[in-house]
Amino acid sequence: MNPIPPGWQERQRPGRLERRYLFEDYQQLRDFLDRAAALSEQHSLYPDMGFGRDYVNITIHADAEDGQLGDLHRQFAQWLDDLGGYKTTP
């Protein structure tokens, strides 16, 4: 099983991965959201995203059938990280 990428937190009940990304400005945030949307379409995985002027909170939920996080969820988190454009988060 793939490890959880650094910066992500795994939560239980319900199973999910969470992370906050910070951005220098709204345009960088918007560019990230556009790339994340394309990634979601490509892999048919649609995390919850809540955002403000310079941040986005992302929650990747476990499969509804078994409530487990699988390799695809962890890999998707890494692919989001690989999109770049954000500041290092605490």
Secondary structure, 3 states (H helix, E strand, C coil): CCCCCCCCEEECCCCEEEEEEECCCHHHHHHHHHHHHHHHHHHCCCCEEEECCCEEEEEEECCCCCCCCCHHHHHHHHHHHHCCCCECCC
